[in-house]
Amino acid sequence: MALIDVPGHGTVEFPDSMSNAQIEAAIQQNMVATPSHVTPEFIQQSSKTAWQAEHPILSKVADVGAGMTDMTRNVLNKVSTGTGDTLFPQGATHPDSGFRTTGQLLDPTALYTGVKGYKLATTIPKLAEQPFKQAVVGGAGSGMVLGAANAPEGDTATGGAIGATVGGTLGGIGERAVTYLANTNVGRSLIRGLFPENPVTKTARISTEVDASLAKAFKDSGIDPADIDPAEISTIRQQVIDAAFGGKKLDAAAKLRERDFGKLGMQGTQGQLTRDPSQYAQEINLRGNSMDLAGRFRTQNTQLQDMMAAYGSDAEHQTVGTNMAASLLKTDEGMRKNVSALYQAARKSAGKDLDVPLQGVTQDIADMSSRYSETVMKSLPLDAFKQYGLFGGKQTKVFTIEDADLLLKNINTHVGKDTTVNTALKEMRDAVKKAVYDVDATGGPFAPAVKAAQERFKLQDAVPALKAVSRGNAEPDTLVQQYIIGGKTADVKQLAKLLQRTDPDQFNAAREQMGNHLKRAAYGENVAGDAPFSPERYAKALRTFGKDKLAAFFSPEEIEQLNTMSRVGSYINKHPASSPVNTSNTFVSAAMNNPIISGIAGQIPMGQAMLAAGRFATGGIKNEMAVSQAMNPNVVAKPFALTAEQARNSAMLNVLPPLTGAMVGGNQPRR
């Protein structure tokens, strides 16, 4: 049955056996209708409308399919009239339906033309690295081709012009929109949704990137991960990983700075934690106008000073040097007396002295005579050796451990300013000590005395400060600087062990001198008591000491605190590598400073006063907000950049603006 929509009568059924002419005659004869309405075209359209009403879903599919072939159909019809309609019949489709338009925008031929036009535009040398112009040219070119193809017969040029105009315009507008979107959080989230990362790959990538960011943060901050509780590192690492899985980047370095402030029981500011140049400069600029910020900075400096003071004392290094020299001399004298007592007891038990062979000493002095000048040799206490027959070819007198001690003292009295002579004296001293070391008293009554003497000499060699004091050439005024502050690490460690064992008070005094040195590095003499912390000088002093030398006098926890103070002092007082930013104006206040507005205000009664009040108010609001942000720091995660793969995939979106422009523009002539 054929269904015909007859005005005034609704849908009427006609047998399939009736032709269009018979149906037309029947309607004219039997139904009330204006004859002009009942034409073959009217009947054909009525049949289409009725079919669409009877098959709503199929009709929409048919409209989309017809739209997708419009481009090809129109081109073929222009080449040969009717060819397109024959090869791609439209059937019972509606030319103006929304589904037909949808099909037209999905036309494969048109899509290919649009993409091809954009790609050709990107190859034009003058448009290289200019995505906006590429989008405009690509959209206009493809739009022109599509517009000309879709234009009615005889309107090809007009259709091409319309397509080019609309395509280029929409292409440019779309490119700007896509570019803006790709640089927004929403846009990046959309791209991540369109091009999701493989979960396994994502987990591995994030883990690697987080570990790398932590390693860089440790390196940049000068923190040794071995000095931090692994649980703390694990916590920070997990926070950064959680943020990364959420598409955000949590600054690992900022989290470490936050940890440092917390370890010292101090409060930082937003700029100090993030080290953002603009934020940091803004806080510095505002401290003169904000009691809160100025108070925070004063409190920070006071806290650092108090912590630093706990490691030092008011004792002068000359006083400490004098007391320490006396303590060391007492220690050496006690060891000497112990040797003497042991020797006296052994001699009484054996009924004789222990003879220390001098053959090695004789050989060493003979070797020295061949290497040193006659003048140097005359400066040495050689006469002290002659009484033992040393230079007569045969030892004529017993040489005891006590004699060795007296001879060493004699050698020490000849030390002067001549470095060559002093070197020769050292060789002579070493020869005497070696003679004592070589005595074989194993198992005999002199064994304890020999062992005690050897231990005394070894300790002197291991602790240069003790050796200098035992020789009598240690200067109390320079002892601290020479043997503690500037001493070699190994020597300082031995001195610390000796003092800790023999004189804990002097150990603490030496420890405090190291603290005083660090304090002076941080604050200078600081007579007024309010000098700012100098991160560069303090860090240099810490680095010069080194971890091992510090460990001679300080516990691991104390060393960590000293290093943390260095970093926190740097966060507070070391400006980021940028110029300070003037943040006193806002957009509103800047507008109020505009000469045009100022001129208008001058023509209004009280205008300048109101303008000044406005400037003051807007600046005050901005400053209050900045101070609040500074005083309540918060290390927040920021949106992550796209991965390299997502960035490459998102580049495909660049074709959408010119393609959309071309498709819309190309379809305009058909409307």
Summary of the structure (lengths in Angstrom):
residues: 671
radius of gyration: 48.4
end to end distance: 33.6
largest distance: 165.5
contacts: 2114
relative contact order: 0.12
helix: 72%
strand: 2%
